[in-house]
Amino acid sequence: MPISIDRFDDETADVLDLQQGTQPYRILQFLAENSEQAFTQTEIHEAMDIERGSVGAVLSRLEERSLVRHRGRYWTVAEDDRLASYAAQVNAGSALTTDDDYGDEE
């Protein structure tokens, strides 16, 4: 769906705009939820059930946007204020879903 040129001109480059459900969104969500670890492309492929070749391409695009980083074979979420906010939202959403599904512990 196209956007107006005014909206295009008004949006800042810092906006983190990922379509929910897409491979980049899913991989970034996985890495944000596991931000204390780093994973190989194969481990991401196996955890996410995304074709191995697609994982590499997605990670490269995310790295170009400074959303992930890697050292050697291992990839992790980038250290970025936008991602810290994103990870907090993801984790809060997971907690809300868990509470709604299972109720409060007593």
C-alpha positions in Angstrom: 0.0 0.0 0.0 1.6 3.3 -1.0 2.0 6.2 1.5 1.8 9.9 0.8 4.9 11.8 0.0 4.3 13.9 3.1 4.5 10.8 5.3 7.5 9.6 3.4 9.3 12.9 3.9 8.2 13.2 7.6 9.4 9.7 8.7 12.8 9.6 10.3 15.4 7.1 9.3 15.4 5.9 13.0 11.9 4.4 12.7 12.0 0.7 13.2 9.4 -0.5 10.7 9.1 -4.3 10.4 6.0 -6.0 9.1 4.7 -8.5 11.7 5.0 -12.1 10.6 7.7 -11.5 8.0 11.0 -13.4 8.2 13.0 -10.3 9.3 10.4 -9.6 12.0 10.4 -13.2 13.2 14.2 -13.4 13.3 14.6 -10.1 15.0 12.0 -11.1 17.5 13.8 -14.4 18.2 17.1 -12.6 18.7 15.5 -10.0 20.9 13.8 -12.6 23.1 17.2 -14.4 23.4 19.4 -11.3 23.7 21.7 -12.9 26.2 22.9 -15.4 23.6 24.3 -15.5 20.1 23.4 -18.0 17.4 24.7 -19.5 14.2 22.6 -19.3 11.0 21.9 -23.0 11.3 20.6 -22.6 14.9 18.3 -19.7 13.8 17.2 -21.8 10.8 16.3 -24.8 13.1 14.6 -22.7 15.8 12.6 -20.6 13.3 11.9 -23.2 10.6 13.0 -20.7 8.0 15.1 -21.9 5.0 18.8 -21.7 5.8 19.6 -19.6 2.7 16.9 -17.1 3.7 18.3 -16.8 7.2 21.6 -15.6 5.8 20.0 -13.0 3.5 17.7 -11.7 6.2 20.6 -11.4 8.7 22.6 -9.4 6.1 19.7 -7.0 5.5 19.2 -6.6 9.3 22.9 -6.0 9.7 22.9 -3.3 7.0 20.2 -1.5 9.1 22.4 -2.0 12.3 19.7 -4.2 13.9 21.9 -7.3 14.4 25.6 -7.8 14.7 27.8 -10.8 14.3 31.2 -12.1 15.1 32.5 -15.1 13.2 29.6 -17.5 12.7 27.5 -16.1 15.6 24.7 -13.5 15.3 22.9 -11.5 18.0 20.6 -8.5 18.3 22.4 -5.2 18.0 23.0 -2.9 21.0 20.6 -0.1 20.0 18.1 2.0 22.0 15.4 1.2 19.4 16.0 -2.5 19.9 16.0 -2.2 23.7 12.5 -0.6 23.4 11.5 -3.3 20.9 12.7 -6.1 23.1 10.9 -4.7 26.1 7.7 -4.6 24.0 8.2 -8.2 22.8 8.8 -9.4 26.4 5.9 -7.4 27.8 3.6 -8.9 25.2 4.8 -12.4 26.0 4.1 -11.8 29.7 0.6 -10.4 29.0 -0.2 -13.4 26.8 1.0 -15.8 29.5 -1.0 -14.1 32.2 -4.1 -14.0 30.0 -3.8 -17.7 29.1 -2.9 -19.1 32.4 -4.1 -16.6 35.0 -2.2 -15.4 38.1 -0.4 -17.9 40.2 -1.6 -18.1 43.8 
